[in-house]
Amino acid sequence: MTSAHGCVRTVSKALRFVPAVAPNPDRELGEARAAIDRGDGLAAVKSLDRARRGYLKERDSDGLEHVLRMADLVDDSSDRVRIVRENLAYAVKQNLRQETRRQAGTAGTPWHDPYPDLRAPTEHTGLVLTKPVKLVIGAGVVVGTALLLALVIALSLEPGRHTVTLRLVNDTPEHVTVRGCDDLACDSTWLDRDLDPGQETDTDVDRDRLVELFQVERSGHDATCLPARIHDGYLQLDGEGGALAVRLSEATACPGTTVLPAPAGEPSL
């Protein structure tokens, strides 16, 4: 395998991804309400996702519950809206599990899982019928155990932000463009790289992030999605450092099935 390190330069500071957090999640709820009223499901989900990030940062479980209730009001008559809404609801429930566990630990009381069904070690999938073909699409986010959730909470309380190197490997026979997505619909991106067959490139990602979404584009094909389970991958490193690697051939029809990155060896020469 040849490496793109000679032709694809990685500038860590410019490429580090800081998740967008709404400066005013209440305002984002208002934007979502307006989008729901005018029937714009995608805009509503985007505003709700920004509100979710804001309430999570503020550790506001009531706000997260409000986001979940408003998600139920989004018109999901289109497959795309239905999938991003389901992904949003799943993310909110995981956030609520995390926050209620933290609150129980602080108060010294037993934790009662508000969504015990999410503990099943299976992917949550959505059924999507696209126009050109009918596909069964796995649309999942990571299912964490109670131990993993406790670790995520502990890491989230540490000062500062920690990153891990993620190596994107083009193991396909075609030239591809890989993009890092800021949101579920991938309408805005934080990374944009072109890779020839056999090339690879590195970027820094938040090691505590449950899922980082990438979109892979090839000439003459529909875009595919690669949701990478960053935190689960980072746990495989056992605190010894190193990088994670993910193969672009693992991308599937959007919104994609989650993929677990593997510890990476030394870059190919």
PyMOL commands that set and color helices and strands:
alter all, ss='L'
color gray80, all
select helices_A, chain A and resi 4-6+12-15+25-37+41-58+61-71+79-107+116-119+146-156+230-235+248-250
alter helices_A, ss='H'
color red, helices_A
select strands_A, chain A and resi 126-129+134-137+163-169+176-181+189-195+200-206+212-218+224-228+243-247+252-253+262-263
alter strands_A, ss='S'
color yellow, strands_A
deselect
rebuild
show_as cartoon
